[in-house]
Amino acid sequence: MAFMRLSSGDVAGFKVLFALMILYGVSSYLAYSAIHMKFVTPLGDDAPLDRFSEARAIEHVRVLAEEIGGRQVGTPGLRQAAEYIKKQLELLKERAGSNIRIEIEETVVNGSFNMMFLGNSLSLTYRNHTNIVMRISSVDSQESDPSVLLNGHFDTPPGSPGAGDCGSCVASLLELARLGIDSGWTPPRPIIFLFNGAEELFMLGSHGFMTTHRWRDTIGAFIDIEASGTGGFDLVCQSGPGSWPSSVYAQSAIYPMANSAAQDVFGAVPGDTDYRMFATDYGDIPGLDIIFLLGGYYYHTSYDTVDRLLPGSMQARGDNLFSLMKAFANSSNLLTAQERKSLRDSTSQSKGGRPIYFDYFARFLVLYSRRQALVYHTIPFAIFLLMPLLLRLRTGYTSFNSYCDFLKGLLCHACGIIFAILLPISLSVLRLLFSGHSMNWFANPFLAFLMFVPCSIVGLLAPTIIWREIPLSQDVLTLALSREELADEARFWGAFGFYNLLTLASLASGLSGGFITFFLSVSMLPAWIFYRLSVKTFGHQSLRSAASYVIPLVPCIMYSVYFGGFLAVFVIEKMGMTGSHPPPYGYFVPDAIVAAVVGLVTGWCLGPCIPVVGKWLAKPRIIQVLLHGSVIAMALSSQFFPYSNDAPKRVVFQHTVQTIDADQVSEVSFDFAVVDSNSLMFVFHHAPDVGKELYGDKELSFDTVPQSNTQRWTGILPINALFSRSLKFPTTTAEILKEYSKFPLLTSHISPSISTKVSRRVNLEFSLGSLKEVWVAVLNITGPLSNWSFANNIVPAPVRIGNGPPSYACRLSGTGHENWTLWLEANTSEPLRIDVAVLDLHLTEQTKKLKGLFPSWMDVTAFTSFLSSYTF
């Protein structure tokens, strides 16, 4: 009966709304299928030998992630993985044809260098890390021939079996190497497969290869494969230097998955890959960085298992890689390091800017150069500027008044996009004021869309309601046009101009993501032409006229949903590891970010339709339905728990041992931290057995339990910057004294110090004691440090730990029976303070028991950290 009381305008508006819901629903289904590789049929282990087989590759993942398990530096699993990889390569060598030369090496790399990571200046020193290298070439090839490098790492982060990151990478390369041999293909240029054993410790394996290996200068192109999840979109996140790598990808990829906007935002994502070692820091090799991006829930957790791999993902990756490998090897642009340098010197050419590119549902790739972008992206804006003059010739519009109306339309559309972002943020904050916990959408991403899309649409429509009251600059009485027609013109060209301004701003700032708004504006032109023609036949108030505008926009709408949906899902998955921001505002950060992203995505998905369909949707009844829908969804969301076994909460658990010398312990505690907005109190509330074990029946709160300061987490520097409040619970020393006979110790040797008039040098020796599975040791040096024995005697920029004074951090990694030796120089007599943290992956029985008390939907990364301080 309520529906019968609707006006004809309301009925028409609901028809438009339902039609758009169907359109966007179908587009969402197609986007979901494409992003999750539903269109790819994985081949079984009985597939022809001249085809890449996902099933055969997964068998390698199974061995690495299940039979071997964790492959962290310092553990036996890493050695076992290296032996397995080498054995598989040796088997391939045995059955290679006589026209193929195969060289296999196990190399041990050592080095020391400085780098910036997550805004922190670090020094990294390493020894005895293992790389496995295989070179496939024709028997006629020369040692100095330009080659193609394919890189993947076989080590894993603490606590993870690493099926996706990066067992899937190693398995893909092993299957690719087999395919290269069994397919009968003779590579015209050498192909190098690098299985590096120390990526998780800040790209040490690739650094060792690029600084020491004899083939490093022969590499003319590279492909780095990585995983920030367990499959799905295998996106080209970085490419360069120059445009050649992306051009090869555009021409060769079977399932192209790339967009240049990814490189614009890559630096803002907490993390890095081996790409930087090859393309920027220690080489200028043209290459691609290709990364699995979905399944981020399991990234760097114990849930990164074989059963979590998304079917079809490795098949698409393998088919792409084989085609790319052949294309790079056959290219005349494949040059050695010396040849690239000579070419630049002789032609005085720069590397060139990155091109603009994007794929369409992984079916084809659109690519054009930055120079072409200057032309393409400027043409629509020129049309926008010329349109008032053209309208004057056609209708008698006053050009100046047209510009004024267009500017009003532009501001109106801009306000709509802003409101589409701000309204969901505001409602998300209001919801959290009455909610017991945040991130309800984390395990159920559909909730984020149910909560934020309707209110975002309201924000997008709000200026349309106001627009009705804004006077136009044109004198309607002097024109043979109605006010509605003039309003349509102003709204459309204002929106068109808005997208063009964003496109030019992106281009002017050096970004490569302007293709998004460019595609929107270009798609709007034919839609507007069809609309104007249909208006002459059906009139302004006809739904057929609206349909004639929306239908030409369908390809654009589908792409917007495809790209925007992927972005929203990726952000939602990553919110579980973005850090526990300081209270009180940190509690709101993840919900506000997701609300803003969903609002932005809604804005660019529906925004191009608004100039025409907005007048049908901006009805009070429809606005009420949308707002009520958002409020109901937000109320229902409180019934959903934020986490599950498929979307675990991350908890960091450190058994902290403060030592005085090699055999004395001063303090032992269990320290806990989380890396999202639901605090430790949330953890202990849902893990009462852990709280009881740690604190008895006393009430747990941040006021009653001592907080663990930042220095106690130095062993995972700079990741400890993600913690805002962590807690420590004192415990006994018995377990530690039973497990370890000697603790890490830093002592001066040879002589206490060597002094001159300008500086003094302290010679030091560092022993790891009887620690069992050392992952990394961190030296944090505070004082007048002027030189040291690390990183070619280059001291990095100082950093601050918490509120402390400036200090210098060096991370030491790698197994070895010898003690570390080092020297430090100070330029004053003021003492040098050295805080030492050694992270041992071995857990005591007490720690294992406590870890086992957590519920299954919590992923607990646990380790033992030995802390000590010295003054010299």
N, C-alpha and C positions, 0 to 999 in steps of 0.2 A: 504493500500500500504506500510505503514511503516513496518507492520508486515512481508510483503514479503521480505523486505530488510534485515531481521534478518538472521544471520548466523545459521547454524545447531546447533552450541553450544548454541546460545542464545535461540533458540526454545526449545531445551532440558531443558535449565535452567528455562524457563517460565513454561514448563510442570511440572517440579519439584515444582516450587513455587506455582502454582495453586493447585497441588495435596496436598501440605502441608497446604494451606489455607483451603481446604475442610476438611482435617483431624483435624486441630486445631479448625475449626468452629464447627464441630460436637462435638468435645470434650468440647468446651466451652458451647454449648447448654446443654449437659448432666451435666456438672458441675453446670451450672446455675440452672437447674432443681433440682439437689440434694441439693445445698446450700439453695435454697428457698423452700424446703420441697414439691416440686411438686409431689413427689412420695408417699406422705402420704395423705390418704383420711380422712378428719376430720369427726368424728361421730356427728350426730345431737342430739337434746335433747330427741329424742325418741329411742336412742340407748339402748341396754340391760343394766340392772342395774349392771351387772358384767363386764362392759367395761367402761373405761375412756372415757368421752365424751367432746370434745372440746366445743361444743355448750353450754353444761351445765356450763362449766367453764367460758365461755365468759359472761354468765349472771351475774356471780359474779363480773367480771371486769366491766361490765356496771354499776352495782350499785356503786362500789367503785369509778370509774372514772367519771361517768356522774351524777348520783343522788347525790352522796356525793361530788365528785370533789376533789379539793386540800386537801391533808391530811398532811399538814406541822405541825411540832411541834409548839404548841402555837395557833393553829387554831381549831375551833369547828369540822372541818372535821375529824381530827385525832381521837377525842373522838367518833364520829359517826361511824367511821370505826371499832374501837375496839368493839363497841356495836353490830355492824352487824356481825362481825366474831364470837363473843361469842354466839350470838343468833343462827347462823347457826350450831355451834358445839353443842349447847343444843338440837337442833332439831335432830341431829344425835344421840345423847345420848338417846333420848326418844325411838328411834326405833331399838336400838342395841339389839342383841340377849342376852339370859341369860348366854351364855358362855363367854361374853365379859364384861370387866370392863372398864369404861370410866371415867376419872377424868379430870375436866376442871377447870383451875385457871386463874384468872386475877391478875397478880402480878405487884406491883409498885417497880421500881428499882431506886437506888441511888448509886452514886460512884464517885471516883476521881482517875485519873491515868494519866501517861505521855505516849506519843507515838510519833513515827516519821511518818510524812505524807508528801509526795512530797518533801522529803529532809529537812523538817522543824521539829524542835522539839516543840511539843505542850503539854500543860497540859489541860485535859478535866475534868470538874466537872459538874455533872448533878444530877437532883432530879426529882422524880415523873414522870418518864417515864413508859409507860404501855407496858407490854408483855401479850399476851394471850397464854396459854399453855394447850395442851390436850395430855393426855397419854392414849393410847389404849393398853390393855393387856388382857391376859386370866385370868379367875377368880382364877386360881391356881398360878399365878405369884406372886413373892415376890417384896417388895419395892426395894430390893438391886439387883435385876436381871439386867444384862447388857442390855442396850436398844439401839435403833436406833433413832437418831434425824434427823428430816427434818426441815429446817429453811428457812423462807422468811420474808421480812419486809413489813409493810403496810404503812409506812410514805413515803412522797414524798418530793422532793426538791422544793424550792420556784418557783412559777409560773407554775407548772406542775400538770396535773390531774393524771399522773402516771398510765396509762393503762398498758404500758409495764413494766416500772420500778416503783413499782413492783406489780401492781395489778394483772398482769399475774402470778406472783409467788404465791401470796395469793390464787388466784382462783384455781391454780393447786393443791395447798395443800388441799383446801377445797374439791375439787372434788376427790382427792386421799383419803382423810379421809372417804368420803362417800363410795367410792369404797371398801375401806378396810372393811367397815361394811356391805354393801349390797352384796358383793361377797360371804359372808359366810366364809371368811378366818379367822381363829383364829391365831393370831400372836404367834409364839413360844417364842418370846421375846418381851418386851414392845416396842411400837412405840410412840415417842414423837414428836408432832407437835408444833413448836415454831413460833408464829406470833409475831415478835418483832417490836416495835413501834418507834425505833430511830436509824435507820441505816445510814440515810443521814447525821447525825451529828457525823460521824466518829465511827460507829458501837457501839453506846452506849447501845442499847437494848441487843445485844448479850453479851457485856461485863457484863451488869447487871446480865444476866442469868448465865454466867460462874463463877461469883464471889459470887453469893448469893443463887442460887436455890438449893434446897435439892436433885434434881435429877442429878445435873451436873456431879457427880462422877460416875454415873451409865452408862453414855453414852459410848458405845463401838465403834460406828461409826456414822458419820453424813453425810448429803448431804445438802449443801447450794445451793439454787437456786437464781439466780440473773438475771438481764436484763440490758444490755448496749445498748439496742435497742428494737425493737418491734417484734422480732421473727427470723425466719431463723435458721441458724446454732446454735444449743444448745450445745455449746462446753464445754468439760471438760477442764477448763483453769488451774486448780491447783488440785493436788492430793497428798495424803500423810498424815502423815509421813509414810515412807516405801512404799512397793509395793502392799500391800494387797488391798487397795481400788480400784486401777486401775485394778487389777486382777479380782475382783468381777464385775467391770464394763464390762470388756472384755467378761466375761462369761455370763452376764445377760442382757445387754442393747439390746433392740429390734432394735433400730436404733442407732448404736454406732457412736458418733461424738466426737472424741477426738484425740489430738496429743500432744506429750510431748514437742514439740517445743513451745507451748503456754506458758508453765510455765517458759521457758527460758526468754521470753520477757515480762512476766506479770509485773515485777517490773518497766519496763520502761514506762508502760501505766499510765497516770495520773488518779489514782483512786485506790480503794481497796474494799474489801468485808468482810463480817462476817467470812469468812474462816480463816483469821488470828487469830481471837479470839479463835476459836475452836482448830485449828491445831498447832498454834505456840505461840501466846502471852500468853494465859491463859489456855492452855491445850495441850496435845499431842495426841488428838483424831484422829484416822485415818478417812479420809473423802475425799469428792469430792466437788469441786466448779464448778457448771455448769451454764453457762451464755448464754442468748440470745445475739448474737453479730451483727446481721444485723438490719437495720433500725436505725442506729446510728445518722441519721439526726435529729431524734425526741427525742433523749435521753436528759432528763433534759430540755425539752422545753414544751410550751403549746400545741404542736402538738402531744404529746404522748397520743393519743386518741384511743378509741376502734376500730375505722375504719382503723387505721394504723397497727393493728396486722396482721401479715402474716399468712394466712390460712395454717393449717397443723402443725404449729409450736408447739402449745400447745398440740395437739394430740400426736405428737412424744414425747414431753417432758413427758406427762402423762403416756404413755405406758412404756417409759423407767423407770420412777420413780417407778411405781408399781412393775415392775420386780426387780429393784434394791433393793427396800425396803424389798421384800420377801427374796432376796438372802442374804442381810446383816443380817436379822433376823434369818435366818437358819444356818448361818455360825458358825462353831466351834471356829473361831478366834475372835468372838465378846466377848470382855472382858471389865470389869470395869476398872476404873483408877488404883485401887489398884492391880488388877490382872495383868495389863500391867506392873506396876512397879515391882511386885514380879517376873514376868517372866523375865524381863530384868536383875534384880539382880541375879536371880538363874542361868541364862544361859550366863550372861555377853555378851549378844548380843546387838548390836546397832540397830537402827531403819532401817538401810539399805538404800541404795541409791534408787532414783526414777528409775523406769524402763523406757524402751524405748517403745513407742507405737504410732500407727497412724491408723486411719480408712481409708477404701477405699470406697468412695462414700456412706458412712453411711450404708454399707451393712455388713461389717465385720471389726473386729479390729485385727491388728497384734500387739502382745505384747511379749517382751522378757526382761529379767533382764539385769542389767548393767554388771553383770559378763558374761552373754551370749554375750552381745554386744562386750566385749573385744575380744571374739573369732570371732564372725560373722564379725565384722567390720575390723578385722585384716586380714582375709583370702583373700579378694580381693587385699589388698596391698601386701601381700606375693606373690600373682600371678603376680602382676606388677613387683616385684623385680626379680622373677624367670624367667619371660618371655624371657629376652635376652638369658639366658642359654638354654631354650627350643628351641628358634629360631635357635640358633647355631647348635643344634643337627639336626634340620629339614632342614635348608636351608644353613648352613655354614656361618651365620652372625658372625661377630666379636662382642663378648659380650660387650667390652668396647665401641666400636662405636655405638652399639645398645643403650646402656645407654645414650650416648651423644645425639643420635637422639631422644630418648624418652624424655630427658630433654628439648630439643628444642621444641618438640611437647607440652610438659606440659606448658612451658612458653608461647607458642603461644596461647594455649587455655585460659590460665589465662589472657593474654592480651585481648583476645576477650571478656571475661566476663567483664573485667574492662571497655573496650571501650563501651560495651553494656549499661553500667551504665552512663559513663561520657558523651557520645554523646547526649543522651536525656536531661541530666542536662544542658549541654551547650546550646542546642537549646531552652530549656525552658527559660533560662536566656535571651538569645537574643530576644526571642519573647516578654518578659515583658518590654524590653527597648523601644518597640514601641507600647505597649498596655496601655490602660487607667486603666485597673484593672487586678488583678490576679484571679486564681481559676476558669477560665471559664468552666473547666471540673466538677466543684463541683456538679451542678445540672444535668449534663449530663456526667456520667462516661465514656460512650463510646468514648467521645472526647479524654480522656486521652490515651486510647488504640490506637485510630487513629493517634494521634500526636506522641506518643512515641514508639510504637511497631516497625514501619518501620525503624526509625532511629536507634533503638536498634539493629535490625537485621543487619543493615549496620555496626555498631560497632562490632558485633559478627563476621562478615565476613571479616573485615579489615585485621586481621592477616593472613587469608587464602590467600589473594592477595599477601601479603608480603612473605608468606611461599614459594611461587613458586620460589622466588629468593634466598632462604636460601640454601646453599650447605649442602648436607647430609654427615655424617661422614663415611658411608659405601662406599666401592669402588664398584660401580655398575658393572664395567667391570668384576670383579671376581665372580659375582653372576649371576645366571640364572634368574634374576628378573629385571623388568624395574624400572626406577626411580619413576614412578607413584605408583608402588606397595610398594616400600620402603617408599615413602612419606605417603601413606595410613597407613602403619604400625606405623610409627612414630606419625602421627597425632592422630590415635586412641588410642594408648597406652599412649600418653601424656595426652589426655583428661581423660582417665581412671585413670591415676595416680593422676591427679589434683583433681578429685572428691574423691579419696581415701585419699589424704592428708587432705582435708577439713573434711572428716568423722573422721579421727583420731584426728585432732585438736579439733573438737567439743567434742569428748570423753575425751580427755586429760584435757580440760578446765572445765569439769564437766557439760557441757550442754547436753541436751537430744534431740536436733534437728538434730543430725547427721544421722538419718534415711533417711532424704531427699536425701543427696548425696550418702548414702549407696545404696538406692534403684536405683538411677541413674546408679551407677557403676555396680551393679549386673545385671541390665537389659541390659547393653551394651554388656556383655559377650556372651549370646546366639545370640544377633543380629549380632555380629562380626563373629561368627562361620557360621551363615547362609550366611552372605555376602561373606566370603572367599570361601565357597562352590559354591555360585552362580557365582563368578568371573571366576572360572575354566570353567563354562559352557557358560556364556554370555559375559565375558570380563569386563574390567574396565569401559568402556564407555557406557555400556548398562544401561538403566533406570531400567531394571528388577533387576539388581544387587543392585541398590539403594533401590528399593522397598523391596528386600529381607532383607535389613538391617533395614529399617524403620518399617516394619510390626511387627517384634518381639518386637519393642520398644513401640507399641501402648498402652499396659497397663501402662507403665511408663509415656508416654506422657499424657495420660488421667489423671493420678494422679497428674502430675505436673501442668496441667491446673486447676484441681480441687482445689488443695491446693494454688497455686499461684494466681488464680483468686479470691478466697476468700480473701486472704491477701491483694490484690490490692484494692478490693472494700471496705474492712474494713478500710484501711488506708484513702481512698478517703473520706469516710463518716466522719471519725474522724478529718479531716483537718479543719472542721468548728469550732473546739473548742480547738485547740492546743495552742492558745495564739497569741496575736499581738506582734510579735517580734520587737525589736528596729529598727528604720530606720538607714541607708538606706537599709541595707541588709535583714531586716526582711520581706520586700515586696516579696523577691524571695524565701523564705524558703518553703512554702507549695508546690509551683510548682516544686522546686528542689527535695523535698522529694518524691512527687508522681512520678516524672520522674525517680528517682533512683529506686523506688520500681518496677515500670513497667519494667525498664531495667533489674533489677535483676530477676524478674519473667520470662521475655523473655529469659534471659540467661539460666535459669535452665530448661525452657520448650523446647527450641530449641537446647540448647547446646549439648546434647548427639547425635543429628543428624549431627552436623556440620562436624565431622571428615570424613564422607562419602559424604553427600549431599552438603557440602560447596563448593566443586569444581564446581558443577553445578550452584550454586547460586551466586558465586563470579564473575559474568560477569558484565562488565561495564554497559550494558543496564539495567540489573536488579538493580544494585546499583543506577543508575539514577532514575529509576521508584520508588524505595523505598524512596530515598531522596526527590524527587518531591512530593511523596505522603505525607510525613511528613510536608513539607513546606506548601502544599495546606491545609492540615488539620489544621495546626497552623494558617494559614491565615483565614480559615473559622471559627475557634474557636472564633475569635474576634466578630463574629456575634451572639454568644450565651451569654446570661446573666448568671452570676455565680449562681444566686439563684432563687428559686421558692417556692411556698407553700409546695412542697414536699422536698425541700432542703433549709430551711430558714437560713437567716443570723442571728446570735445571737448578741443581743445588751443588755448591762447591764445598767440599769437606776436607779440611786440612788437619792432620795430626801434627801439631807444632811442637818442636823440641828445641828449647833454648839451651845452648851448651856454653861452658866456660872454657874448657880446653878439650883435649882429645878423649878424656874419659869422665868428665863431670857434667852433670845435667843440673841446670838451675831452675827450669820450669818446663812443664809439659801441659799442653792443653789441646782440646778439640775446638777448632775454629770453623765457623760456618758462614757462608755468604750465598746470596742469590743474585741472579742477573736479569730479573724483571721486576715489575712494580709491586707484586704481591710479596710482602716482606717475610722475614724469618718467622714472625709471629704466626703468619698464615701457615708456614711449613710445620711448625711445632703443634699448631692446633689440629692439623690433619695427620700428624705423626706423633700421637701422644706417647707411644712407647719410647720414642727417641727422647722426648722431653723428660720422661720419668727416669730413664737410664742416666741422663746427664744431670738432672737437677732435682730428682726425687719428686715429692708431691708439692713442692713449692711452686708458686705462680711464676710463670715465665713472662718477662717484659723487658723492653729496652732499658727500663730504669733499674731493674733488679739484677740483670746479668751484665758483666763487664763487656764493653765493646772491644772488638779486635781492631787495633789501629792498622793503617795502611802498610807500615813497615813489616808487619807480620806476614804480609802476602808478597814480599819482595821476590820470592821464587818464581812467581808468574808475571812479573813486570813485563810489559805495561798493561796486561789484562786486568790487573787489580784496580785500574782506574774505573772499571765498570761497577765496583762495589761502593755503595753509599754508607750502609751500616752493616757491619758483620759482628758476630758475637764469639766470645771464647769461654770455654768451660774447662776449668782446671781439672786435671786428672793425675793419676799416679805415674811414677817413673818406672815401675817394675817391668812392664811390657817392653819398654825401650831398652832398658839395661839387659834384659834377657835376649833381645834380638841383635843388639849391636855391642861390639866390644870397643870399637874406636869410632870417634865422631870426626867430622870435618875440622881441619885445623889449618890456620894461616900463621906462618912463622917467618921471621927474618932469617936469612942465611948468608953465608960468606962473611959479612960484617954487618953490624946493626945499621949502618948508613955510610954513605960516601958523600962528603960535603965539599962544596966549593963556595966561592964568595957569592955566587949568584943563585945557586940551587943546591939541593941535597937529594941524593938518590937512595931509595930504600929497596933492597933486594929481598924478594919474598918467595916462599915456597908454599904451595897449597896442596894439602892432602885431603882425599875424600874419605879417609878412614875405612871402616868396614861396611860402608853402604852397599846395597845390593843391586839396585836398578836405577842408577842416577840418570835422570832425564836432562837436567840442566843445573848449573850453579851460577848464581848471580853475585857479582861484587858491586856494591854501591859505595862509591868513594866520595867522601865529603872533605873539603879542605882546599888548600892552595895548590891543586894539581896543575903542573905545567907541562908534563910529558909523561909518557908511559910506554911500555913495551908492546902494546896492542896496536892493531890497525896501522901498521907502518909508522908508528910514533905520532899518530894524529889523534889528538884529544877531541872528542865530539863536543857539541854544544852541551852545556849543563842542563839538567832537568831538576825538578823539585819533587820530592816524595812527600805528599801531604802538605803540611805547613812548614816543613823543614827547610834548611838552607840549600842552595844549589849543590847538586852532586852529579857524579858521572857514573853511569851504569855499564857494566860489561857482563855479557852472558857467555859462559864457558860450557861447551858440550862436547861429547864424544868419549868413548871408552878408551882406556889405556892403563897400563900398570904403572907408568911413571907419574910422579907428582907434577903438577903444573908449576912452572917457574915464571916469575914476572918481576918487573921492577917499576917503581913509580918515582917521579921527580916532583919535588915541591919547590916553589920559588920563594918561600919564606920559612921561618923556623916554626911556624904554627903547625901543630900535629895534623896528620892525615887520619881520618876515621874511616874504617872500612867495615861495612855491614855485609856479612856473608849469609846467603840463603842457598841451600842445596835441596833440590826437589828429588826425592826418592820415590819411585812408583811402587815399591814394596810396601805392603800393608801388614800391620801386626794383627794378631787374632782378635784383639780388642776392637780394632778399627773395623775389621771385616764384620764382626758381630753387630756393631753399631750401624754400619752401612746397611746391613740386611734388615734392619727394623723399619726402614723407610718404605712407604707404599710403592707399588709397582709403577704408578703414574709419575713418580719423581725419579728423574735421572740424576744420580749422585756421582759426581766426579771426585774421587778420593785419592789422596797422596799424603806422603809424610814429608814435612819440611823441617830442615835443621837450620837453626839461626844462631849466629855468633857475631860478636863485635870486637874490633881490635883498634888500637891507636898506635901509630908509629911516628 
